[in-house]
Amino acid sequence: MTLITMENVSESLRGECTRFLLEIKAGVFLGSISASVRTLLWQKVKENVREGGAVLAYSYPNEQGFVLEMYGDPRRKVIDIDGLNLIETRL
């Protein structure tokens, strides 16, 4: 399972994501895609996000059962502490 959320991005980028994932709410995309498609789609998101931000979450066989990646929001980032993904927020 793959989840991508985006804020303040172009309609064309959102449209590109709907080619592979279901937009369940504005800027929230969900679906089952292969790892290679996920990698290519995430690269496209990062190249076109501009002033906005994006979060990628996907199933992975670790303690939490998923991996998180963030792009574009300098106030938040994913940090790994002993194999756990946590969100670090800077004020």
N, C-alpha and C positions, 0 to 999 in steps of 0.2 A: 504494500500500500504506500502511496506517495501523496503528500500534501504540500502544496505551495500556497503561501499567502503573499499578497503584494499590496502595497499602499502607494498612492500617488504615481501611478505608472500610466503609460499611454494605452488607449483602447486597442491599438494594433498589437501590443505585447499581450494583453489579456486575450485577444482573439487568437494569437498564436498558441497560447496555452490550451485553449478550448479544442484545438485539433487533437490533443492527446489526453486531456483530463476534463472532468465535468466541473463546471463552475457552479458550486452549490450555494454560493453567496457572492456578492460583488467582491472580487479580488481573492476569493478562496477556491482553490482548485484541488480536486481529489480524484484518485484513480489508481489502477494497477498498471504500471508500465515496466518495461525491462530496465535494467541498470544502465544499459547503453543509451536508451532514449532519455532516461532521467538525467544522465550526465550531459547530454547534448542540449536538452531543454533548459537545464539550470545554467549552462554556459550562456545560452541565448538570453535568459532573464538577466544575468549579471551584466551582459554587454549593453542591454537596453533599459535598465532600471532608472538611469539618470538620477534625479533628485529623490526618488522614492526609495522604498526599502522592500526587501523580500526575505522570506523564511522558507526553508526547505526542510521537511521532515519525512523520513522514510523508514520502513521496517528494516530491522537489522538484528542478527542474533547476538545481542549483548545483554547485559543486566537489565537495562531499561526497555529493551525490545525495539529501540528506534535510534536514529541518528538525527541531529539537528545541525543545520548550517544557516547562517545569516549573512545578508549582504546589504549594504547601503545605509544602515542606521548606526551612526558612530556612537550613540549612547548605549547601545546594547551589543554584547557579543557572547558567543558560546565559548565556554571554557570547559576543559576536561579535568576533572579531579578524581583520580583513582578509577578511571573508566566510566565515570558518570558525567553526562552532559548537564551543565548548569548554566544559567544566564547571569552574566555580570552586567550590572547597570551602572553607568557613570552619570552623575548629575552635572 
